[in-house]
Amino acid sequence: MIKMEDVARQARVSTSTVSHVLNGTRKVSVKTVEAVQRAVRDLGYIPNTLARSLARSRSHTIGVAISALSNHYFSETVHAIETECARHGIMMLFVDTHDDPDQELRVVQALHHRRVDGILLAPSSDPQQAALKYLTGNAIPSVLVDRMAVEGFDQVGVENRQSTGELVDHLVHHGHRRIGMIAGHRGLSTTEERIEGYRMALDRAGLTWDRQLLVDGESNSESARVATATLLQLETPPTAILAANNLMTIGAMHALRDANIAVPEQMALVGFDDFDWADFFLPRLSVVAQPVQSLGARAVQLLLQRIEDPDGERLTEQLAPTLRIRNSCGCR
């Protein structure tokens, strides 16, 4: 928990000065006021009176901080969270973080100030982990959703390494030896785990690792379209492509269509994430389907446990996805 002494140390003033600034009990220079306010903002300090009030009462509301508007997968996750909240008679406050570290911190602070009982967060790739430090510093019951590998938090996500490897194994079974991968935004645990699964499967098949076959799609459709075009321009292009999320699968399909390359006759394509219309594309898309409903429900359940038992053992759970083989991989 961030204390007034921490603010004083950060602002390089006395604890009494911090108290006077926060309570307006004595005239303080503008420069000192600015220094204290800056320290309060940077550290995420909540005055003890509010902190005690938060600890005593329950709002029966949880906050959800996820970048959902740009990705159908996260939109479905939020819907699953809302459904589970309704089952427990809990209200949900949702704010989109846009995967921006500054916005993420503002969202977490805003939800805290609105006295939510706990927060579900799909953390961004912020190297400073400002939002996570705020949650820890203010002892806010929290669960990380989808993106994990952070100590000190309850976490629930999907098993990424083995499931990505299964996609590669399937392509190898079809005879492919040059398999390209369009990776998501670097720094996210999901991205790094899927890359690891891809490389492990190549090693398992005795295939040489070629750095040119791994391109960055930044987790969005347009970047994936450009990344796919890069793969196609290689001296020896791949014969199969794995896209590491649903948006990047769509971007890859756009690039292949623009290049007049038929799927799967001229290029096999598989993706990570299923979505409503994946089974209606021609060809029908072969994908790893994430257990979205279970993910959202389990996140809420873990958060309710943490609210009731703030000091209990932190849990990390990885749910198993499902391999759905259709036609885009070359299967008939």
C-alpha positions as CSV (number, residue, x, y, z in Angstrom):
1,M,0.0,0.0,0.0
2,I,1.4,3.4,-1.0
3,K,1.7,5.6,2.1
4,M,2.0,9.4,2.7
5,E,5.6,8.9,3.6
6,D,6.3,7.5,0.1
7,V,4.7,10.6,-1.5
8,A,6.8,12.8,0.7
9,R,10.0,10.9,-0.3
10,Q,9.1,11.2,-4.0
11,A,8.3,14.9,-3.7
12,R,11.3,15.6,-1.5
13,V,9.2,17.3,1.2
14,S,8.1,16.4,4.7
15,T,5.1,14.2,5.5
16,S,3.4,17.2,7.2
17,T,3.8,19.2,4.0
18,V,2.1,16.5,2.0
19,S,-0.7,16.5,4.6
20,H,-1.1,20.2,4.3
21,V,-1.2,20.1,0.5
22,L,-3.8,17.3,0.4
23,N,-6.0,18.8,3.1
24,G,-5.5,22.5,2.4
25,T,-4.7,23.2,6.0
26,R,-1.8,25.5,5.4
27,K,-0.5,27.8,2.6
28,V,2.2,26.0,0.5
29,S,4.2,27.3,-2.4
30,V,2.9,26.6,-5.9
31,K,6.1,24.7,-6.7
32,T,5.7,22.4,-3.7
33,V,2.0,21.8,-4.4
34,E,2.9,20.8,-8.0
35,A,5.7,18.4,-6.7
36,V,3.3,16.8,-4.2
37,Q,0.5,16.4,-6.8
38,R,2.9,14.9,-9.3
39,A,4.2,12.4,-6.7
40,V,0.6,11.5,-5.8
41,R,-0.3,10.9,-9.5
42,D,2.9,9.0,-10.3
43,L,2.6,6.7,-7.2
44,G,-1.2,6.3,-7.4
45,Y,-1.5,7.4,-3.8
46,I,-5.0,7.3,-2.3
47,P,-5.5,9.3,0.9
48,N,-6.0,7.1,4.0
49,T,-9.5,8.3,4.6
50,L,-10.7,7.1,1.2
51,A,-8.7,3.9,1.5
52,R,-10.4,3.1,4.8
53,S,-13.8,3.9,3.3
54,L,-13.0,1.6,0.4
55,A,-12.0,-1.2,2.7
56,R,-15.1,-1.0,4.9
57,S,-17.7,-1.1,2.1
58,R,-18.7,-3.2,-0.9
59,S,-20.2,-1.7,-4.0
60,H,-21.1,-5.2,-5.6
61,T,-19.5,-3.8,-8.7
62,I,-16.3,-4.9,-10.5
63,G,-14.3,-3.0,-13.1
64,V,-13.2,-4.5,-16.4
65,A,-10.2,-3.0,-18.2
66,I,-9.7,-4.7,-21.6
67,S,-9.0,-3.5,-25.1
68,A,-12.2,-4.9,-26.6
69,L,-13.4,-2.6,-29.4
70,S,-10.7,-3.6,-31.9
71,N,-10.8,-7.4,-31.3
72,H,-13.8,-9.7,-31.5
73,Y,-12.1,-12.2,-29.2
74,F,-12.0,-9.6,-26.3
75,S,-15.5,-8.4,-27.1
76,E,-16.7,-12.0,-26.6
77,T,-14.6,-12.2,-23.4
78,V,-16.3,-9.1,-22.0
79,H,-19.7,-10.6,-22.8
80,A,-18.8,-13.8,-21.0
81,I,-17.6,-11.7,-18.0
82,E,-20.9,-9.8,-18.0
83,T,-22.9,-13.0,-18.1
84,E,-21.1,-14.5,-15.1
85,C,-21.4,-11.2,-13.2
86,A,-25.2,-11.2,-13.7
87,R,-25.3,-14.8,-12.4
88,H,-23.7,-13.5,-9.2
89,G,-25.8,-10.4,-8.9
90,I,-22.8,-8.1,-9.6
91,M,-22.7,-5.0,-11.8
92,M,-19.8,-4.6,-14.3
93,L,-18.1,-1.3,-15.3
94,F,-16.2,-1.7,-18.5
95,V,-13.7,0.7,-19.9
96,D,-11.6,0.1,-23.0
97,T,-7.8,0.5,-22.5
98,H,-7.0,0.6,-26.2
99,D,-3.9,-1.4,-25.2
100,D,-2.3,2.0,-24.4
101,P,-0.2,2.0,-21.2
102,D,-1.2,5.6,-20.3
103,Q,-4.9,5.0,-20.9
104,E,-4.6,1.7,-19.0
105,L,-3.3,3.4,-15.9
106,R,-6.0,6.1,-16.1
107,V,-8.7,3.4,-16.5
108,V,-7.5,1.5,-13.5
109,Q,-7.3,4.6,-11.4
110,A,-10.7,5.7,-12.5
111,L,-12.3,2.3,-11.6
112,H,-10.6,2.4,-8.2
113,H,-11.9,5.9,-7.5
114,R,-15.4,4.6,-8.4
115,R,-15.1,2.1,-5.5
116,V,-15.3,-1.1,-7.5
117,D,-14.7,-4.2,-5.4
118,G,-12.1,-5.5,-7.7
119,I,-10.7,-5.2,-11.3
120,L,-10.2,-7.6,-14.2
121,L,-7.4,-6.5,-16.5
122,A,-5.9,-7.7,-19.7
123,P,-2.6,-5.9,-19.3
124,S,-0.8,-4.1,-22.1
125,S,2.9,-4.6,-23.0
126,D,3.9,-1.6,-20.8
127,P,7.5,-2.3,-19.8
128,Q,7.0,0.0,-16.7
129,Q,3.9,-2.0,-15.6
130,A,2.4,1.2,-14.2
131,A,-1.1,-0.2,-14.0
132,L,0.1,-3.4,-12.3
133,K,2.1,-1.4,-9.8
134,Y,-0.9,0.7,-9.0
135,L,-3.0,-2.4,-8.4
136,T,-0.4,-3.9,-6.1
137,G,0.4,-0.6,-4.3
138,N,-3.2,0.0,-3.5
139,A,-4.0,-3.6,-2.6
140,I,-6.8,-3.8,-5.1
141,P,-8.3,-7.3,-5.6
142,S,-7.3,-8.1,-9.2
143,V,-7.2,-10.9,-11.8
144,L,-5.2,-10.7,-15.0
145,V,-7.2,-12.1,-18.0
146,D,-5.7,-13.7,-21.1
147,R,-2.2,-12.2,-20.7
148,M,-0.3,-13.6,-17.8
149,A,3.2,-14.5,-16.6
150,V,3.2,-11.8,-13.9
151,E,3.9,-12.8,-10.3
152,G,1.7,-11.7,-7.4
153,F,-1.6,-11.8,-9.3
154,D,-4.3,-14.3,-9.9
155,Q,-4.3,-15.0,-13.6
156,V,-6.5,-16.9,-16.1
157,G,-5.7,-17.5,-19.7
158,V,-5.3,-20.0,-22.5
159,E,-2.6,-22.6,-23.1
160,N,-0.7,-21.0,-26.0
161,R,2.5,-23.0,-26.6
162,Q,1.1,-26.5,-27.2
163,S,-1.9,-25.4,-29.1
164,T,0.2,-23.3,-31.5
165,G,2.5,-26.2,-31.9
166,E,-0.5,-28.4,-32.9
167,L,-1.2,-26.0,-35.8
168,V,2.4,-26.4,-37.0
169,D,2.3,-30.1,-36.5
170,H,-0.8,-30.3,-38.7
171,L,0.8,-28.3,-41.4
172,V,3.9,-30.5,-41.3
173,H,1.7,-33.5,-41.6
174,H,0.4,-32.0,-44.9
175,G,4.0,-31.9,-46.1
176,H,4.9,-28.2,-45.5
177,R,8.5,-27.5,-44.7
178,R,8.5,-23.7,-45.0
179,I,5.9,-22.4,-42.5
180,G,5.6,-18.7,-41.9
181,M,4.2,-17.1,-38.8
182,I,2.6,-13.7,-38.4
183,A,3.2,-12.9,-34.7
184,G,1.2,-10.4,-32.5
185,H,2.4,-7.4,-30.6
186,R,5.7,-8.1,-29.0
187,G,6.0,-7.9,-25.2
188,L,2.6,-9.5,-24.7
189,S,2.8,-12.9,-23.0
190,T,0.4,-14.4,-25.5
191,T,2.6,-13.4,-28.4
192,E,5.8,-14.7,-26.9
193,E,4.2,-18.0,-25.9
194,R,2.8,-18.6,-29.4
195,I,6.2,-17.9,-30.9
196,E,7.7,-20.4,-28.5
197,G,5.1,-23.0,-29.5
198,Y,5.8,-22.3,-33.2
199,R,9.6,-22.7,-32.8
200,M,9.3,-25.8,-30.6
201,A,7.1,-27.5,-33.2
202,L,9.6,-26.7,-36.0
203,D,12.4,-28.2,-33.8
204,R,10.2,-31.3,-33.2
205,A,9.8,-31.7,-36.9
206,G,13.5,-31.3,-37.6
207,L,12.9,-28.1,-39.6
208,T,15.5,-25.4,-39.7
209,W,14.6,-22.1,-37.9
210,D,14.5,-19.3,-40.5
211,R,14.1,-15.9,-38.9
212,Q,12.7,-14.5,-42.2
213,L,9.6,-16.7,-41.8
214,L,8.6,-14.9,-38.5
215,V,7.1,-11.5,-39.2
216,D,5.3,-9.0,-36.9
217,G,1.6,-8.4,-37.5
218,E,1.2,-6.2,-34.4
219,S,-2.1,-8.0,-33.6
220,N,-4.1,-6.1,-36.2
221,S,-5.4,-6.7,-39.7
222,E,-3.5,-4.0,-41.7
223,S,-0.1,-4.8,-40.2
224,A,-0.7,-8.5,-40.8
225,R,-1.6,-7.7,-44.5
226,V,1.7,-6.0,-44.9
227,A,3.6,-8.8,-43.0
228,T,2.0,-11.4,-45.3
229,A,3.1,-9.4,-48.4
230,T,6.7,-9.5,-46.9
231,L,6.5,-13.3,-46.6
232,L,5.3,-13.6,-50.2
233,Q,8.3,-11.4,-51.5
234,L,10.9,-13.7,-50.0
235,E,13.2,-15.5,-52.4
236,T,11.8,-18.7,-51.1
237,P,8.4,-17.9,-49.7
238,P,6.5,-20.2,-47.3
239,T,4.0,-22.7,-48.5
240,A,1.9,-22.3,-45.3
241,I,1.2,-19.4,-43.0
242,L,0.1,-19.4,-39.3
243,A,-1.6,-16.1,-38.1
244,A,-1.5,-15.7,-34.4
245,N,-4.9,-14.0,-33.8
246,N,-8.2,-13.5,-35.7
247,L,-7.5,-10.0,-36.9
248,M,-4.2,-11.1,-38.4
249,T,-5.8,-14.1,-40.1
250,I,-8.1,-11.7,-41.8
251,G,-5.2,-9.5,-42.8
252,A,-3.4,-12.5,-44.2
253,M,-6.4,-13.4,-46.3
254,H,-6.6,-9.9,-47.7
255,A,-2.9,-10.1,-48.8
256,L,-3.3,-13.5,-50.4
257,R,-6.4,-12.4,-52.2
258,D,-4.6,-9.3,-53.5
259,A,-1.7,-11.4,-54.7
260,N,-4.2,-13.8,-56.4
261,I,-2.9,-16.7,-54.3
262,A,-5.5,-19.4,-53.8
263,V,-6.0,-20.9,-50.3
264,P,-5.3,-23.8,-49.8
265,E,-4.3,-24.8,-53.3
266,Q,-1.3,-22.4,-53.4
267,M,-1.0,-21.4,-49.7
268,A,-2.2,-23.1,-46.6
269,L,-3.5,-20.8,-43.9
270,V,-4.3,-21.5,-40.2
271,G,-5.1,-19.1,-37.4
272,F,-5.2,-18.7,-33.6
273,D,-8.8,-17.7,-32.5
274,D,-12.1,-18.8,-33.9
275,F,-14.8,-16.3,-34.7
276,D,-18.4,-16.5,-35.8
277,W,-17.9,-16.3,-39.5
278,A,-14.7,-18.4,-39.7
279,D,-16.8,-21.4,-40.7
280,F,-18.5,-19.4,-43.5
281,F,-15.3,-18.3,-45.4
282,L,-14.4,-20.1,-48.5
283,P,-12.3,-22.0,-47.7
284,R,-13.5,-22.6,-44.2
285,L,-10.7,-21.6,-41.8
286,S,-8.7,-24.1,-39.7
287,V,-8.1,-22.5,-36.3
288,V,-7.4,-22.9,-32.6
289,A,-10.6,-21.9,-30.8
290,Q,-10.1,-20.3,-27.4
291,P,-12.6,-21.2,-24.6
292,V,-14.0,-17.7,-24.3
293,Q,-17.0,-18.5,-22.2
294,S,-15.0,-20.5,-19.7
295,L,-12.3,-17.8,-19.6
296,G,-14.7,-15.0,-18.8
297,A,-16.6,-17.0,-16.2
298,R,-13.4,-18.2,-14.4
299,A,-12.0,-14.7,-14.3
300,V,-15.0,-13.5,-12.4
301,Q,-15.0,-16.5,-10.1
302,L,-11.3,-15.9,-9.2
303,L,-11.9,-12.2,-8.6
304,L,-14.8,-12.9,-6.2
305,Q,-12.5,-15.4,-4.3
306,R,-9.8,-12.7,-4.1
307,I,-12.3,-10.1,-2.8
308,E,-13.4,-12.4,-0.1
309,D,-9.8,-13.6,0.8
310,P,-7.3,-10.7,-0.1
311,D,-4.3,-12.6,1.4
312,G,-5.0,-16.0,-0.1
313,E,-2.6,-17.9,-2.4
314,R,-2.5,-16.4,-5.9
315,L,-3.6,-18.8,-8.6
316,T,-2.6,-19.2,-12.3
317,E,-4.9,-21.2,-14.6
318,Q,-4.5,-22.0,-18.3
319,L,-7.5,-23.3,-20.1
320,A,-7.2,-25.7,-23.0
321,P,-8.3,-24.5,-26.4
322,T,-9.7,-26.7,-29.2
323,L,-8.2,-27.4,-32.6
324,R,-10.8,-27.0,-35.3
325,I,-9.7,-28.4,-38.6
326,R,-11.7,-27.2,-41.6
327,N,-10.4,-26.6,-45.2
328,S,-7.9,-23.7,-45.3
329,C,-5.1,-26.0,-44.2
330,G,-5.6,-28.3,-47.1
331,C,-7.9,-30.8,-45.5
332,R,-11.0,-31.9,-47.5
